[in-house]
Amino acid sequence: MARIPQHFIDEIVARTDIIEVIGSRVQLKKAGREYKACCPFHDEKTPSFWVSVDKQFYHCFGCGAHGTVLGFVMEYDHLGFIEAVEDLAARAGLEVPRESGAAAGPANPHDELYVAMERTALSSASA
């Protein structure tokens, strides 16, 4: 099975403008150095959803949803990890590289942990 190299995932997250991606789905309002909105993951009347440009991270103080642009796309668009990476890569005009199991050399043992942690963060935010 072909894997997406972790360095590519990190590059996509770093190169993607989180404000542009989230702002295309949620109406963001500038609040100092950050942006705020009503959370798209739960019903609320006052904004508790904040997006940090500097940290390239979002957090909802109401329901606890948080993460990177990759996690947001997965949760908001109901995409799997690979589909979300492919979506962000397409926005950046990049082709997703694939590593084959044997030819790729030793796998980074932390890759699977990153994916598991992102999914756990998303599932706990939904609960």
Residue frames as qw, qx, qy, qz and C-alpha x, y, z in Angstrom:
[[0.000, 0.888, 0.459, 0.000, 0.00, 0.00, 0.00],
 [0.413, 0.459, -0.020, 0.787, 1.39, 3.41, -0.95],
 [0.380, -0.687, -0.421, 0.455, 1.85, 5.91, 1.86],
 [0.182, 0.911, 0.058, 0.365, 1.92, 9.70, 1.76],
 [0.595, 0.128, -0.402, 0.684, 5.28, 10.88, 3.14],
 [0.365, -0.731, -0.441, 0.371, 4.98, 12.77, 6.45],
 [0.311, -0.318, 0.111, 0.889, 7.19, 15.59, 5.15],
 [0.020, -0.307, -0.576, -0.757, 4.64, 16.20, 2.38],
 [0.340, -0.703, -0.622, -0.063, 1.76, 16.31, 4.87],
 [0.419, -0.600, -0.210, 0.648, 3.70, 18.79, 7.00],
 [0.223, -0.071, 0.346, 0.909, 4.47, 20.88, 3.91],
 [0.126, -0.525, -0.657, -0.526, 0.82, 20.97, 2.80],
 [0.390, -0.755, -0.487, 0.200, -0.31, 22.12, 6.27],
 [0.404, -0.489, 0.000, 0.773, 2.44, 24.78, 6.35],
 [0.163, 0.019, 0.474, 0.865, 1.71, 26.05, 2.82],
 [0.132, -0.595, -0.708, -0.356, -2.06, 26.19, 3.16],
 [0.096, -0.267, 0.196, -0.938, -3.63, 29.43, 4.36],
 [0.090, -0.329, -0.894, 0.290, -5.96, 28.29, 7.13],
 [0.204, 0.457, 0.282, -0.818, -7.91, 31.56, 6.97],
 [0.362, 0.275, -0.514, -0.727, -8.60, 31.09, 3.27],
 [0.305, -0.080, -0.934, -0.166, -9.75, 27.47, 3.68],
 [0.079, -0.428, -0.779, 0.451, -11.90, 28.00, 6.77],
 [0.157, 0.435, 0.098, -0.881, -13.11, 31.40, 5.52],
 [0.312, 0.093, -0.657, -0.680, -14.44, 29.77, 2.35],
 [0.402, -0.293, -0.861, -0.108, -16.72, 27.61, 4.53],
 [0.373, -0.668, -0.543, 0.346, -17.40, 29.77, 7.60],
 [0.122, 0.874, 0.098, 0.460, -17.92, 33.53, 7.87],
 [0.663, -0.250, -0.306, 0.636, -14.85, 34.71, 9.80],
 [0.040, -0.966, -0.087, -0.239, -14.50, 38.13, 11.43],
 [0.514, 0.406, -0.418, 0.630, -11.15, 39.68, 12.28],
 [0.601, -0.782, -0.131, -0.105, -10.59, 40.01, 16.04],
 [0.423, -0.781, 0.413, 0.202, -7.17, 41.48, 16.71],
 [0.033, 0.541, -0.777, -0.321, -4.54, 39.14, 15.32],
 [0.223, 0.085, 0.971, 0.020, -6.99, 36.25, 15.06],
 [0.412, -0.122, -0.462, -0.776, -10.37, 35.53, 13.50],
 [0.289, 0.087, 0.806, -0.509, -13.59, 34.42, 15.16],
 [0.473, -0.069, -0.556, -0.680, -16.90, 32.86, 14.10],
 [0.798, -0.174, 0.305, -0.489, -19.78, 30.82, 15.35],
 [0.330, -0.331, 0.877, 0.110, -18.55, 27.25, 15.46],
 [0.594, 0.229, -0.495, -0.592, -19.53, 25.13, 12.46],
 [0.389, 0.081, -0.916, 0.059, -19.42, 21.96, 14.58],
 [0.155, -0.452, -0.802, 0.358, -22.11, 22.86, 17.12],
 [0.045, -0.772, -0.454, -0.442, -25.07, 25.22, 17.41],
 [0.403, -0.445, -0.339, 0.724, -24.29, 28.53, 19.11],
 [0.147, 0.918, 0.357, 0.087, -25.37, 32.16, 19.02],
 [0.114, -0.952, 0.265, 0.105, -22.15, 33.89, 20.07],
 [0.687, 0.568, -0.439, 0.106, -18.75, 33.18, 18.49],
 [0.692, -0.610, 0.386, -0.009, -16.52, 30.77, 20.37],
 [0.890, 0.242, 0.239, 0.305, -14.59, 29.49, 17.34],
 [0.096, -0.905, 0.277, 0.307, -11.17, 31.12, 16.91],
 [0.874, 0.371, 0.080, 0.303, -8.62, 30.76, 14.12],
 [0.405, -0.776, 0.244, 0.418, -5.00, 31.78, 14.66],
 [0.627, 0.759, -0.176, -0.003, -3.08, 32.96, 11.63],
 [0.027, -0.764, 0.631, -0.134, 0.25, 32.80, 13.45],
 [0.489, -0.280, 0.807, -0.179, -0.26, 29.28, 14.75],
 [0.463, 0.166, -0.675, -0.550, -2.23, 28.03, 11.70],
 [0.151, -0.160, -0.937, 0.271, -4.62, 26.40, 14.16],
 [0.437, -0.433, -0.261, -0.744, -8.32, 26.59, 15.05],
 [0.186, -0.114, -0.853, 0.473, -10.04, 26.09, 18.41],
 [0.427, -0.555, -0.382, -0.603, -13.63, 26.23, 19.64],
 [0.021, -0.248, 0.658, -0.711, -13.97, 27.20, 23.28],
 [0.694, -0.099, 0.097, -0.706, -17.55, 25.92, 23.25],
 [0.972, 0.043, -0.032, -0.228, -17.24, 22.34, 22.03],
 [0.627, -0.554, 0.505, 0.213, -13.47, 21.88, 22.14],
 [0.823, 0.491, 0.206, 0.196, -12.99, 21.27, 18.41],
 [0.146, -0.873, 0.356, 0.299, -9.42, 22.12, 17.44],
 [0.827, 0.026, 0.445, 0.342, -6.66, 21.28, 15.02],
 [0.230, -0.341, 0.457, 0.789, -4.87, 22.19, 11.84],
 [0.481, 0.381, -0.243, -0.751, -6.32, 22.97, 8.45],
 [0.329, 0.131, -0.903, -0.242, -6.09, 19.26, 7.62],
 [0.013, -0.252, -0.883, 0.396, -8.26, 18.31, 10.59],
 [0.332, 0.416, 0.232, -0.814, -10.75, 21.06, 9.76],
 [0.464, 0.304, -0.543, -0.631, -11.17, 19.84, 6.18],
 [0.239, -0.024, -0.971, 0.000, -11.60, 16.27, 7.40],
 [0.061, 0.359, 0.751, -0.551, -14.26, 17.23, 9.94],
 [0.317, 0.472, 0.112, -0.815, -16.13, 19.94, 8.01],
 [0.514, 0.384, -0.495, -0.586, -16.17, 18.22, 4.62],
 [0.877, -0.110, 0.385, -0.267, -16.53, 14.71, 6.12],
 [0.679, 0.582, -0.446, -0.041, -13.44, 13.45, 4.31],
 [0.936, -0.248, -0.039, 0.246, -10.99, 10.73, 5.19],
 [0.476, -0.687, 0.251, 0.488, -7.36, 11.57, 5.88],
 [0.506, -0.003, 0.585, 0.634, -6.09, 10.75, 2.38],
 [0.227, 0.728, 0.546, 0.347, -8.96, 12.60, 0.67],
 [0.213, -0.952, -0.120, 0.185, -8.30, 15.69, 2.82],
 [0.493, -0.493, 0.406, 0.592, -4.58, 15.63, 1.96],
 [0.425, 0.292, 0.645, 0.564, -5.44, 15.27, -1.73],
 [0.062, 0.891, 0.436, 0.110, -7.92, 18.17, -1.50],
 [0.298, -0.888, 0.089, 0.340, -5.37, 20.50, 0.10],
 [0.528, -0.238, 0.548, 0.603, -2.67, 19.39, -2.33],
 [0.356, 0.571, 0.604, 0.427, -4.97, 20.16, -5.28],
 [0.075, -0.968, -0.224, 0.083, -5.63, 23.65, -3.84],
 [0.376, -0.756, 0.336, 0.418, -1.87, 24.19, -3.71],
 [0.633, 0.682, -0.285, -0.230, -1.37, 22.80, -7.22],
 [0.107, -0.549, 0.828, -0.039, 0.74, 19.89, -5.95],
 [0.807, 0.051, -0.523, -0.270, 0.63, 16.21, -6.75],
 [0.725, -0.545, 0.338, -0.250, 0.56, 13.88, -3.76],
 [0.340, 0.502, -0.795, -0.010, 3.69, 11.71, -3.70],
 [0.930, -0.248, -0.004, -0.273, 3.34, 8.08, -2.65],
 [0.067, -0.570, 0.814, -0.089, 5.86, 5.81, -0.96],
 [0.843, -0.017, -0.482, -0.239, 5.68, 2.09, -1.52],
 [0.807, -0.576, 0.072, -0.109, 6.17, -0.09, 1.53],
 [0.897, -0.144, 0.126, 0.399, 9.49, -1.78, 0.62],
 [0.563, 0.488, 0.098, 0.660, 11.06, 0.93, -1.54],
 [0.165, -0.903, -0.074, -0.390, 10.39, 3.72, 0.93],
 [0.323, 0.374, -0.631, 0.598, 12.93, 2.52, 3.48],
 [0.257, -0.298, -0.795, 0.462, 12.18, 2.40, 7.17],
 [0.189, -0.746, -0.461, -0.443, 8.87, 4.03, 8.08],
 [0.021, -0.399, 0.391, -0.829, 8.82, 6.87, 10.56],
 [0.266, -0.311, -0.886, 0.216, 7.23, 5.31, 13.66],
 [0.048, 0.364, 0.397, -0.841, 5.59, 8.63, 14.48],
 [0.216, -0.027, -0.524, -0.824, 3.58, 8.86, 11.22],
 [0.403, -0.395, -0.794, -0.225, 0.84, 6.55, 12.41],
 [0.294, -0.459, -0.577, 0.608, 0.71, 8.36, 15.76],
 [0.044, 0.181, -0.074, -0.980, 0.14, 11.71, 14.06],
 [0.382, -0.187, -0.633, -0.647, -2.80, 10.30, 12.13],
 [0.453, -0.419, -0.777, 0.123, -4.21, 8.58, 15.22],
 [0.212, -0.372, -0.398, 0.811, -3.88, 11.76, 17.31],
 [0.182, 0.046, -0.265, -0.946, -5.60, 13.88, 14.65],
 [0.466, -0.289, -0.716, -0.433, -8.48, 11.40, 14.42],
 [0.411, -0.418, -0.700, 0.407, -8.77, 11.22, 18.22],
 [0.065, -0.247, -0.178, 0.950, -8.87, 15.01, 18.46],
 [0.331, -0.065, -0.446, -0.829, -11.59, 15.13, 15.83],
 [0.508, -0.343, -0.765, -0.198, -13.68, 12.37, 17.38],
 [0.340, -0.401, -0.606, 0.597, -13.44, 13.83, 20.89],
 [0.062, 0.146, -0.010, -0.987, -14.46, 17.24, 19.55],
 [0.417, -0.172, -0.592, -0.668, -17.54, 15.69, 17.96],
 [0.413, -0.319, -0.836, 0.170, -18.63, 13.95, 21.17]]
